[in-house]
Each structure stands twice: as structure tokens, then as C-alpha cells.
């Protein structure tokens, strides 16, 4: 049984017993799809390490050759990949990823842990999931591999190699609440299609989350027959129909308050608090950068958000371990292993707040304080990012549980849907915020993806046509790679270029097009494939055979901005998705676009503002 292998290798790795996880595995062998509801800090993240080791050592003989751990954000992929290598090699947190990878090779005869994400500066990349028994991957990349396109640099790789790897795996969809946006739209449609497609392929699927809504859980049950929900709870509580495992003892205590803190008063608020490590979470990059600039002179502070280059982000993640204050956006909301005793967060939808509260009193710290900032600007930022409905529902709900001293009368570590627990408030938020989710669910996209999966006659070209029609599968806007020129001009080796790259949405560029356009042109860095004559006599240097070989070189080209933008001056989604093709056609050779060079706006350590 799978669960026996898990117990064996979890014990070998000194992981704590997790009866709910074991029950989920037992149910998984019976029915194929299981939803695991477990509170933040439960220990879901290291589960895949034991399962991956089991696949590497013995489960491959029983049809599970690998474990694919799917995560919604690149920042979480990096954190979990690092923690997995630390656990397997027994190296400390001070080692960087490449040192950890080398330590893994010293301990095991082959490389069996890998990742797929553009935003990791390491060597064990496995974009098609071929080489590794344990792979950490973003949801975007997983969907591209499942639906016959393959991600980024592996665009021309045989997609059936990736699909065959998926078919022989156990798939973990972790932090599923971030993949299945209950507001509807593309992400929820793709999430449901992915589960249905994996079931048709016979792939066991474990969906793990602390805050998946009841509405989404019902959609999963309607989409796939015989789904079971396994819930980790405290004694004598839970939902009818769930498999309840009473194995959770609340860790740490959080005192939460509602306060209006204008950004200019943030420093005074921090001075009034006693803390060892503070985490400040803002809903927008601009607010996070402004706060960081105010604090960095007096505190050991670090800034983390989604518009940092790979190199700057890697350095920030390392610094965050010892920083006194971590200033961040929602990139630290899930999966990232930060243990703070003070959290100040912009108001956000209730499920997001629960995830943010999971970064307080997480391990060694036993008691912490969380302040939800309801200042006007924080409120407006939440509406801009998450929507007015979700923000207002959350605001009303929080005020209903706020006492005269502004303290929230909520048990933030109790997963039982009982009076004054976060679980009950989560249900109430779900009921008020998403009464009509079924009507917002994009059934057409979901069916198109399932058809791609079901019909072997449909190829990569068919998949790309669907992707261009919907401007991508997962994101609401196309992602465009950019390059920091200061970093690019100082690299010593071609493979260091990736440290200079950041991804931004087309929506951001539509408002900041001057960041990359100069006099109607853009500058791009590409890896170009050229035919080079190599067959020459070593003495006379004369051509001895009419034969050449392909060489890859890194080149910079100035191209018309119309190669990326449309006549309205907006990023054209189809052009962004097929930028390699348009650039290759223009320069006359096969090419992979590494990024568009930024003209202005990027500040080292602060990101693209």
C-alpha cells in the first residue's frame, strides 16, 4: 500500500506523524481523488518529500514512478524545493540551492529531485518531469505539460514525454485555493478540467489546502465521481460526509486587531509594538516599496514581491531568514516558511487573511499579534486587486466579530466550524461572497481542455490555438519576460542571464509601455540557433567537408514595438504568447526570447516600480 511506503520514508526523514495525511493516502487508493483540508502549519509541505523518496526507492515498481508537487506561485516552488533538499541532505538553512543540489548528489547515486519554474536560480531543472522522482512545479507549467504545449524553454520538446511522465505519477495540487479562484473565470475552469483530465488518465490526485471554499469543494465533487474530503480537526468537530481525523492540536496563539494605519504612521506603529520578527504584507507592489523605503534605514528589512529579478528575489529570500522585518506582497501568503511574532497586513478577502495569519506563531514562536489595516488606502488597494465584493464582505464580517478594544474575537487556530472560529467565518464568507459561482464558471474553456486531453489526434497546434483564443490557460493576462539592463551588462557567463529576468503581466505593461519602448522600438535578448561551418582542416584551416553544425548564441536585437504591441498601444496577447515565432521570423533563424530589455523603472533590490 502507498500509505505503508509513506510511513516508512516519513520515519526515515524524521517527519512528525500526520494521521490525516495517512488517511488521505488510504482513501486515495480507493477512489483516485481526495481533498485534504488541514490548517496552516499542519505540515502538508514536507509530505511530498517522503512520497518522492518512496517513489525513488520502491513505488516505481508499483506504477508510481514520481511525485509531482504542483504549486500556484514560483516563490512557493523555490521555498518548498529548498526545504526538501535541506531535509534530504540534512544541511542547514545557510546553504544555497546549488550547494544543496551538490550535497544531494553526494548522498544519492543520481539526481532525483527537480523543479520547473523560471524563477529559481539552480541546476536541477526538469521542465518535462522526465528525470526526477520528485518534481516541484508551478500550476502554469503543469497545465502546459498536461495539455500538449510544454513550458517556456521546452516549447519544442515532445509533449507526450511530459504527459507520459504525468501518467506515471502521483499529483499533489497544493495550496489549491490559489489555483481555483471561486470568483470564477479561467483559473477555476482550468482547475476543474485538470482534475477531470487526470482522473481519465488514471492519475491519483491529492488536493491539499487550508482554505478551499465549500463552493469549490462542491464543484470538485460534481466534476469527479466519488471524491472524498479528509479533514484534520480537533476533537469532536467536522462536517458530515467528510472523513474526520482528530489529529490537530492548535500551535501558537494569535491576537488579532482591526486598525487604520496610514502608511506614514507605520513606523510609529512598529515602535509601539514589541517584536523579534515582523511581517508586513501589502496588496500592491507600490505600497510595499514605499513602506520598505521608510523602514530600511532603521531596521534590518528585506523586500519581497513579484516584480523582482530572479537574482534579486533569490538574495531577498536568503536575507528574509535573518531579517528583522520582511516587507512583502501576497507572494509570501502561502507555502513560504516565515515564523513571525508580529503581522501587519492590508485588509484582504478572508481566505487570504487566514493564509497570512498562518505566518504568525508558526513554530518556535508561541504567541503573536496580527493587525489588519483598514486604512482607506489599504481598503482601496484590496478592492483594486481582489474586487469590491470580496473586500466589502470581509470588512463587514470582521466588524461583526470586533470588540470595543478593536480586538477580533476569533479563534485563528481552530479548524472546527464552531462559534468564533476562523472555519465558521470562512463558511460565512463563502456564502455571502460567492452565491452564484456556478454561473461564473467558464465551462467552454474547461470542455476545450478536456477534449485536448481525451483525443490523441489533437496536437500541440490545436492546443496553442485554444491558448491564444483565451490568452493563456491560467493567468488572466499574458506574462512578458523583461531583463534588467544593469544586471545584463554585468554578467560574466551566458547562463547568468536568467538572474536578470523578471516576469510582468501585460496589464502592467499597458500602463508602463515607456519602460520598454523607445522611439517605436523594443530591444530583445534571444538565444539564436545558427548554422556554423566547423569541418575545417586544423593545419591549413581549409574547408574539408561541406557540413556544418548548429550553435546557440546569445544576441541582442532592436525590433519594432509592433512585434509585441497592437495598434492601440496595448500588449497583443497572441504576439506575447508567440513572441519566439515573430522574432525568429524577423531575424531569419530559430530563436528563444529570453526577455525584453527595460529602459527605466527597475531599481536593484526594489524591483520594477
C-alpha positions in Angstrom: 0.0 0.0 0.0 1.1 3.6 -0.7 0.5 4.6 2.9 2.9 1.9 4.2 5.6 3.3 1.9 4.9 6.8 3.1 5.1 5.8 6.8 8.4 4.1 6.1 10.1 7.1 4.5 8.5 9.7 6.7 10.0 7.9 9.6 13.4 7.8 7.8 13.2 11.6 7.3 12.2 12.2 10.9 8.9 13.7 9.9 6.2 14.0 12.5 3.3 11.6 12.2 0.3 13.1 10.3 -2.7 10.7 10.7 -4.9 12.9 8.4 -2.3 12.6 5.6 -2.1 8.8 6.1 -5.9 8.6 6.0 -5.9 10.7 2.8 -3.5 8.2 1.2 -5.7 5.3 2.2 -8.7 7.0 0.6 -6.6 7.9 -2.5 -6.0 4.2 -3.2 -9.8 3.6 -3.1 -11.1 6.4 -5.2 -8.4 8.4 -7.0 -9.2 12.0 -5.9 -9.0 13.2 -2.3 -9.3 16.7 -0.9 -7.2 17.2 2.3 -8.3 20.0 4.5 -5.6 20.8 7.0 -4.9 24.1 8.9 -1.9 26.3 8.1 1.2 25.0 9.8 -0.1 21.4 9.8 2.9 20.0 7.9 1.5 19.4 4.4 4.5 20.8 2.6 7.0 18.1 3.6 4.6 15.3 2.8 5.8 15.2 -0.8 9.4 14.7 0.3 8.6 11.3 1.9 6.4 10.3 -1.0 9.1 11.3 -3.5 11.7 9.2 -1.7 9.3 6.3 -1.7 8.8 6.7 -5.4 12.5 6.8 -5.9 13.2 3.8 -3.8 10.3 1.4 -4.4 6.9 2.8 -5.6 8.2 2.9 -9.2 7.8 -0.8 -9.2 4.0 -0.4 -8.4 3.3 2.2 -11.1 4.1 5.4 -9.3 7.4 6.5 -10.7 7.3 10.0 -9.5 5.5 12.6 -7.3 4.6 15.9 -9.0 4.0 18.6 -6.4 2.1 21.4 -8.1 2.0 24.8 -6.5 0.4 28.1 -7.7 3.3 30.5 -7.4 7.0 30.4 -8.2 8.0 31.8 -4.8 6.4 28.8 -3.1 8.1 26.4 -5.5 11.5 27.8 -4.5 10.7 27.6 -0.8 9.5 24.0 -0.9 12.3 22.9 -3.2 14.9 24.3 -0.8 13.2 22.8 2.2 13.1 19.4 0.5 16.8 19.5 -0.2 17.6 20.6 3.3 15.6 17.7 4.8 17.1 15.1 2.4 20.7 16.3 2.8 20.5 17.4 6.5 22.1 20.7 5.5 21.3 23.9 7.4 19.3 26.9 6.2 22.6 28.8 5.4 23.3 26.6 2.3 22.1 28.0 -1.0 20.3 25.9 -3.6 23.3 24.9 -5.7 25.2 23.8 -2.5 22.1 21.7 -1.5 21.9 20.2 -5.0 25.6 19.2 -4.8 25.0 17.7 -1.4 22.1 15.6 -2.8 24.4 14.2 -5.5 26.9 13.2 -2.8 24.3 11.3 -0.9 22.4 9.6 -3.7 23.7 7.9 -6.9 21.6 10.1 -9.2 19.7 13.3 -9.3 16.1 12.5 -8.4 14.7 15.8 -7.1 13.9 18.6 -9.6 11.8 21.6 -10.3 10.1 23.5 -13.1 9.9 27.3 -12.6 11.6 30.2 -14.4 12.2 31.9 -11.0 14.7 29.6 -9.4 18.5 30.0 -9.7 19.5 26.4 -9.5 20.6 23.5 -11.8 18.2 20.6 -11.3 15.5 22.0 -13.7 13.2 19.3 -15.1 10.7 21.1 -17.4 9.1 17.9 -18.8 9.3 15.9 -15.4 11.4 13.2 -17.1 14.4 12.9 -14.9 13.1 13.3 -11.3 11.2 11.1 -8.9 10.1 14.3 -7.1 9.3 17.4 -9.0 8.2 20.8 -7.7 6.4 22.8 -10.4 4.1 25.8 -10.9 0.5 25.2 -11.9 1.1 27.2 -15.1 3.8 24.8 -16.2 1.9 21.7 -15.2 -1.1 22.7 -17.2 1.1 23.4 -20.3 2.6 20.0 -20.0 -0.7 18.2 -19.4 -2.3 20.0 -22.4 0.4 19.3 -25.0 2.3 22.6 -25.2 5.1 22.3 -22.6 6.5 25.3 -20.8 8.9 28.1 -21.8 12.3 26.8 -22.9 10.9 23.4 -23.6 8.4 24.7 -26.1 9.6 22.4 -28.9 10.1 19.4 -26.7 7.9 16.3 -27.4 4.8 17.0 -25.3 4.0 13.3 -25.0 7.2 12.8 -22.9 5.7 15.1 -20.3 2.3 13.5 -20.5 3.7 10.0 -20.1 5.6 11.3 -17.0 2.4 12.7 -15.6 0.5 9.4 -16.2 3.1 7.5 -14.1 2.9 9.9 -11.2 1.0 10.9 -8.1 0.0 14.5 -8.4 -0.4 16.8 -5.4 -2.3 20.1 -6.1 -1.1 22.1 -3.1 -2.5 25.5 -1.9 -5.4 24.7 -4.2 -7.4 27.7 -3.0 -5.0 29.9 -5.1 -5.5 27.7 -8.2 -9.3 27.6 -8.0 -10.4 31.2 -7.7 -14.0 31.0 -6.6 -14.7 34.3 -8.4 -14.9 32.1 -11.5 -13.2 32.8 -14.8 -10.2 30.9 -16.3 -8.4 29.6 -13.2 -11.4 27.8 -11.8 -12.3 26.3 -15.2 -8.7 25.1 -15.7 -8.5 23.7 -12.2 -11.7 21.6 -12.7 -10.6 20.5 -16.2 -7.2 19.4 -14.8 -8.8 17.2 -12.1 -11.2 15.6 -14.6 -8.4 15.0 -17.2 -6.1 13.4 -14.6 -8.8 11.1 -13.5 -9.4 10.0 -17.1 -5.7 9.2 -17.3 -5.9 7.2 -14.1 -3.6 9.5 -12.2 -4.2 9.7 -8.4 -4.7 13.3 -7.3 -4.4 14.7 -3.8 -5.8 18.3 -3.4 -4.4 20.0 -0.3 -5.4 23.3 1.2 -6.3 25.0 4.4 -8.9 27.4 3.0 -10.6 25.9 -0.1 -14.2 27.1 -0.1 -17.2 24.9 0.3 -18.4 26.1 -3.1 -15.3 24.9 -4.9 -15.3 21.7 -2.9 -18.9 21.1 -4.2 -17.7 21.8 -7.8 -15.0 19.2 -7.4 -17.4 16.6 -6.1 -19.8 17.4 -9.0 -17.0 17.2 -11.6 -15.5 13.8 -10.4 -17.4 10.9 -9.1 -16.6 9.6 -5.6 -14.4 12.3 -4.3 -13.7 12.2 -0.5 -12.7 15.1 1.8 -10.4 14.2 4.6 -10.2 16.9 7.3 -7.7 17.3 10.1 -9.6 18.6 13.1 -9.6 18.9 16.9 -11.8 16.5 18.8 -15.5 16.2 18.2 -16.0 18.6 15.2 -16.2 18.5 11.5 -18.6 18.2 8.6 -21.0 15.4 7.6 -19.6 13.4 4.7 -16.0 14.3 5.5 -13.5 11.7 6.8 -12.6 13.3 10.1 -9.2 12.8 11.7 -8.8 14.3 15.2 -5.1 14.8 15.0 -4.7 18.6 15.1 -3.6 20.4 18.2 -3.5 24.2 17.6 0.0 25.6 17.5 0.6 29.1 18.7 -1.9 31.8 19.6 -2.7 34.9 17.6 -4.3 38.0 19.0 -5.8 40.0 16.1 -6.9 43.6 15.9 -8.5 45.9 13.4 -6.7 49.3 13.0 -6.5 52.1 10.5 -2.8 52.7 9.9 -1.9 55.3 7.3 1.4 54.4 5.6 3.1 57.5 7.1 2.2 56.2 10.6 3.6 52.7 10.0 7.0 53.5 11.6 5.3 54.8 14.8 3.1 51.7 14.9 6.1 49.4 14.8 7.8 51.4 17.6 4.7 50.8 19.7 5.0 47.0 19.3 7.4 44.6 20.8 8.6 42.0 18.3 11.6 39.9 17.2 10.4 39.4 13.6 7.7 41.4 11.8 6.0 40.5 8.6 4.3 43.4 6.7 2.1 42.3 3.8 0.7 44.8 1.3 -1.7 44.2 -1.5 0.3 46.2 -4.1 3.9 46.4 -5.0 3.8 50.2 -4.8 2.6 50.2 -1.2 5.2 47.6 -0.3 8.1 49.6 -1.8 7.0 52.8 -0.1 6.9 51.0 3.3 10.3 49.4 2.7 11.9 52.7 1.8 10.6 54.2 5.1 11.9 51.4 7.2 15.2 50.2 5.8 17.2 53.0 7.4 16.2 52.0 11.0 15.6 48.2 10.7 17.2 45.2 9.1 14.5 45.0 6.5 14.1 43.0 3.2 11.6 43.4 0.4 9.8 40.6 -1.4 7.3 40.9 -4.3 6.6 39.6 -7.8 8.4 42.2 -9.8 12.0 41.4 -8.7 14.5 39.8 -11.0 15.4 36.2 -10.3 18.7 37.3 -8.8 17.3 40.0 -6.5 14.5 37.6 -5.4 16.9 34.8 -4.5 19.0 37.2 -2.5 15.9 38.6 -0.7 14.7 35.1 0.2 18.1 34.3 1.8 18.1 37.6 3.7 14.5 37.1 4.9 15.6 34.3 7.1 17.6 36.7 9.3 15.8 40.0 8.6 14.1 41.9 11.4 11.3 43.0 9.1 10.0 41.3 6.0 8.1 43.7 3.7 6.1 41.7 1.1 3.1 41.4 -1.1 0.9 38.3 -1.2 3.8 36.2 -2.7 4.5 35.1 1.0 0.9 34.3 1.6 1.2 30.5 1.2 3.9 27.9 1.5 6.7 30.3 2.4 8.2 29.3 5.8 8.2 32.5 7.8 7.6 32.5 11.5 6.9 36.0 12.9 5.5 37.4 16.1 4.0 40.5 14.5 2.0 40.7 11.3 0.6 43.9 9.9 -1.4 43.2 6.8 -3.6 45.2 4.4 -7.2 44.1 4.6 -7.9 41.3 2.0 -10.5 38.7 1.4 -11.0 36.4 4.4 -9.3 33.3 2.9 -6.2 35.4 2.1 -6.2 36.7 5.7 -6.2 33.2 7.0 -3.2 32.3 4.9 -1.4 35.4 6.1 -2.2 34.6 9.7 -0.5 31.3 9.1 2.8 33.1 9.0 2.4 34.1 12.7 3.4 32.0 15.7 4.1 29.2 13.3 6.8 27.1 15.0 9.1 28.3 17.8 7.1 31.5 18.4 4.1 30.6 20.6 2.2 33.8 20.7 1.9 36.6 18.1 0.0 39.7 17.2 -1.8 40.3 13.9 -3.1 43.7 12.8 -5.5 44.1 9.9 -5.0 47.5 8.4 -8.4 49.0 7.4 -6.9 52.4 6.4 -8.7 53.9 3.3 -5.7 53.3 1.0 -5.3 49.7 2.2 -9.0 49.2 1.6 -8.8 50.7 -1.9 -5.8 48.5 -2.7 -7.7 45.4 -1.7 -10.7 46.4 -3.9 -8.3 47.0 -6.9 -6.6 43.6 -6.5 -9.3 41.3 -5.3 -12.6 43.1 -6.2 -15.0 45.3 -4.3 -17.4 42.4 -3.4 -14.9 40.2 -1.6 -13.4 43.2 0.2 -16.7 44.6 1.5 -17.9 41.1 2.6 -14.7 40.6 4.5 -14.9 44.1 6.1 -18.5 43.6 7.3 -17.7 40.1 8.6 -14.6 41.3 10.6 -16.5 44.2 12.1 -19.2 41.8 13.3 -16.5 40.0 15.4 -14.7 43.1 16.6 -14.9 44.1 20.3 -14.8 47.6 21.7 -11.0 47.4 22.1 -10.7 46.6 18.4 -9.7 43.0 19.2 -11.2 40.4 16.9 -13.0 37.7 18.9 -11.9 34.8 16.6 -10.0 31.6 17.3 -7.5 31.7 14.4 -6.1 28.2 15.1 -9.3 26.3 15.4 -10.4 24.5 12.2 -13.8 23.5 13.6 -16.8 25.3 12.1 -18.0 26.4 15.6 -18.8 29.8 17.2 -16.0 32.3 16.8 -13.6 30.1 14.8 -11.9 31.0 11.6 -13.5 28.0 10.0 -17.0 29.3 10.7 -16.2 32.7 9.4 -14.7 31.1 6.2 -18.0 29.4 5.6 -19.9 32.6 6.1 -17.6 34.5 3.8 -18.1 31.8 1.2 -21.9 32.0 1.5 -22.0 35.8 1.2 -19.3 36.4 -1.4 -20.0 33.6 -3.9 -23.7 32.9 -4.2 -23.6 32.4 -7.9 -20.3 30.8 -8.7 -21.9 28.2 -10.9 -22.9 30.9 -13.4 -19.4 32.4 -13.5 -17.6 29.1 -14.2 -16.2 29.0 -17.7 -17.5 25.7 -18.9 -16.5 26.3 -22.5 -12.7 26.5 -21.7 -12.9 23.6 -19.3 -14.5 21.4 -22.0 -12.0 22.5 -24.6 -9.1 21.4 -22.4 -10.8 18.1 -21.6 -11.2 17.4 -25.3 -7.5 18.1 -25.8 -6.7 15.5 -23.2 -9.1 12.9 -24.5 -8.3 13.0 -28.2 -4.8 11.8 -29.2 -5.4 13.2 -32.7 -5.3 16.8 -31.3 -1.8 18.1 -31.3 0.3 21.0 -30.0 -1.0 23.2 -32.8 -4.6 22.6 -31.6 -3.6 23.3 -28.0 -1.8 26.6 -29.0 -4.9 27.7 -30.9 -7.0 27.3 -27.8 -4.4 29.0 -25.6 -4.3 32.0 -28.0 -8.1 32.2 -28.0 -8.2 32.5 -24.2 -4.9 34.5 -23.9 -3.3 31.7 -21.9 -4.7 28.9 -19.8 -4.3 30.0 -16.2 -3.5 33.7 -16.0 -6.0 36.4 -16.9 -3.2 38.3 -18.7 -0.2 37.3 -20.7 3.2 37.2 -18.9 6.1 39.1 -20.6 9.7 38.4 -19.6 11.8 41.5 -19.0 15.5 42.0 -18.4 17.2 44.4 -16.0 19.9 46.1 -18.2 22.3 46.8 -15.3 22.3 43.1 -14.3 22.6 42.1 -18.0 25.6 44.3 -18.7 27.5 42.8 -15.8 27.0 39.1 -16.4 30.2 37.0 -17.0 28.6 33.8 -18.4 25.6 33.4 -20.7 23.8 31.2 -18.2 23.8 34.0 -15.7 21.2 35.9 -17.8 18.3 34.2 -16.1 19.3 36.1 -12.9 18.4 39.3 -14.7 14.9 38.2 -15.8 11.5 39.1 -14.2 8.0 38.3 -15.5 5.3 41.0 -15.6 1.7 40.9 -16.7 0.6 42.5 -20.0 -1.8 44.6 -17.9 1.2 46.2 -16.1 3.0 47.0 -19.4 -0.1 48.5 -20.9 0.2 51.3 -18.3 4.0 51.4 -18.3 4.9 50.8 -22.0 7.5 53.6 -21.8 9.5 51.2 -19.6 10.4 49.1 -22.7 9.6 51.2 -25.8 12.0 53.8 -27.2 11.2 55.6 -30.5 8.8 52.9 -31.5 11.3 50.0 -30.9 12.0 47.4 -28.2 15.3 45.6 -27.5 15.1 41.9 -27.0 17.7 39.3 -25.9 17.4 36.0 -27.6 19.2 32.7 -27.9 19.5 32.2 -31.6 20.3 29.0 -33.4 22.8 29.4 -36.2 24.3 27.0 -38.7 28.1 27.3 -38.3 30.8 25.6 -40.5 33.0 23.6 -38.3 34.5 21.0 -40.6 37.9 22.6 -41.4 41.4 21.1 -41.6 43.2 22.0 -38.4 46.5 22.8 -40.1 45.5 24.6 -43.3 42.2 25.9 -42.0 40.6 25.0 -45.3 37.1 23.5 -45.6 37.5 19.8 -45.9 33.8 18.8 -45.8 30.6 20.7 -46.8 29.0 20.2 -43.5 28.0 22.4 -40.5 26.7 22.2 -37.0 24.2 24.2 -35.0 25.4 26.6 -32.4 23.4 28.6 -29.9 24.5 32.2 -29.3 23.0 35.0 -27.2 22.2 38.0 -29.3 20.5 41.4 -28.8 18.2 42.9 -31.4 16.3 46.1 -31.8 12.9 45.3 -33.2 9.7 47.2 -34.0 7.4 47.6 -30.9 4.6 46.3 -33.1 6.1 42.9 -32.7 4.6 42.9 -29.1 2.0 45.8 -29.1 -1.1 46.3 -31.2 -2.3 49.4 -32.9 -4.0 50.7 -29.7 -0.6 50.6 -27.9 -1.6 47.6 -25.8 0.3 44.3 -25.5 -1.2 41.9 -28.0 -1.8 38.6 -26.2 -1.3 36.4 -29.3 2.0 38.2 -30.1 3.2 37.8 -26.4 2.4 34.1 -26.4 4.1 33.6 -29.8 7.0 36.1 -29.4 9.6 33.5 -30.2 7.9 32.9 -33.6 7.7 36.5 -34.5 11.3 37.3 -33.5 12.6 34.2 -35.3 10.8 35.2 -38.5 12.2 38.7 -38.3 15.8 37.7 -37.7 15.7 34.7 -40.0 16.7 31.9 -37.6 15.2 29.9 -34.8 15.2 31.8 -31.6 14.1 31.7 -28.0 13.3 35.1 -26.5 14.9 35.5 -23.1 13.4 38.9 -22.4 12.7 42.5 -23.4 15.3 44.9 -22.0 13.9 47.5 -19.6 14.7 51.2 -20.4 13.8 52.6 -17.0 11.9 51.8 -13.8 14.0 49.0 -12.3 15.8 49.6 -9.1 18.1 46.9 -7.7 16.7 45.4 -4.5 13.4 47.2 -5.0 12.2 45.9 -8.3 10.2 47.3 -11.2 8.1 50.1 -9.7 
